[in-house]
């Protein structure tokens, strides 16, 4: 599989990584990074898992909209939501790993159509493609 990127972005981390600054090269976003209390930090800033959750939720909702439109599945309602829950912890074989749970709400969409949108969203979403086979991703249609 090859990818033909149509857009690139660049970010830089300084300091201690999980305890430092992360910023976009264009200067539009700077985030103070701190480890969460559960991992021994003070939790006063943000962490990579939060940023991953924001990105995955937004990208996946967009992917479902794209699928619904391009595949004539119907319309994703304006009040649709995706909540991405991202967990981090030690892996049984060493190092750390992630788990993701996506909770999708598609108000007013027939269940069978919503299920198809959810399925096709995973096929289209670059986050879903990047994580496939690498981390556990559970999807719940609420």
N, C-alpha and C positions, 0 to 999 in steps of 0.2 A: 504494500500500500504506500502510495506517495501522497504528499500534501503539497499544495501550491498556495502558500500563504498570501492572502490579499491584504493583511494587516499585521503589523508587528507593534509591540509595545516594549518598553524597557523599564525595569525597576532596579533599585539598588538598596541593599541592606548594609548598614554600618553599625558599629558598636559590637554588641555581643550576639547579634542575630536575633534571637528571641527576646533579647533585652537590649534594645537600641532603637534606631530609626530605620524605617523603610519608606522609600519615596519613589514616585514616578520620575523618570528622567525629564519629562516636560514640566515638572514643578506643580502640576495640578493637584497632587495629593501627597501628603506626608503623614505618616502614621507612627506614633510612638508605640513601640513593641515592648510588651512585658509578658513573662510567662504567667499563666493562670495560677491561682492559689493552689489548685489541685495538683499542680506540677512543681510546687515549691516557690512560685513567684509571688509578687504582691498583687497581681491582677489589676493594676492601675491603668494599664494601656490595653492594647489589643494584641492578638496572637494570630499566627498563620492559619489556624483552623477556622477562626472567625471570618477571615478574608476569603478562605476557600468556600465556606458556607454561603457567603454573600454571592460570590461569583457563580457557584453551582446553581443556586436557586434562580438567579436571574437568567442564566444561560439556558437552563432546562425549561423554564416557562417560555422563553423565546423559541426554543426548539419545538415545543408543542404547538405554539402558534404557527410556526412555519409549516409543520407537518399538517396541521388541520387545514390550512389554506392551500398548500401545494398538492395535497392528496385528496382534497374535497371531502374532508371528514366532518365538516361543520365549522362552527365558530367557537373559539375559546372565549368565554365571557370576560368582560372587562374586570369583573371582580374575582377572577381566578387567582389562586395563590399557590406558591410552592414554598414550603418551609424546609430548609435543609438543616438537618441535625448532623454535626460532624464530631466524632469522638476520636481521641488519640489515646494510645496506651501501648504498653510493652507487647511485643510479638512473642509467641511461644518459642520461636527459633532465634530470638535476639533482635535487638534494635526496637524501633517503634513502628506502629502501623496506624492506619485510619479505618474507621467504619463510618458509613453514611446512611442516613435514613431520610428519604424525601417524602414529605407528606403533601399530597396534591389535592387541592379543592377546585372542582369545576362545577360551580353551582348551576343547576338547571340543565346540565348535559346528561343525556341518557347514559346509564352505566356502561353498556357495551361500547358506545362511542367514546366515552371517557377512557375506558380501558385501552382502546386502540390509540387514542391520542397519547396516553402515557407510554405505551409500547413504542410508538414511532418517535416520540420525544427522545427516548434513549438511543435510538438508531441515529438520530440527527445531532444530538448534543455533543460537542467536543469534550466536555467534561465526562460524560458517560462513556465515550469512546476511550478516553485516556485512562479511566479507572477500570474498565472492563477486564476482568481476570486478574486485577492487581489488588483491589480492595473490595470488601463486601459492601454492596449498595442495595439497600432494601427500599422498595417504593410502596407507599400506602396511598390508596385512593380513598380519601375521607369524604 
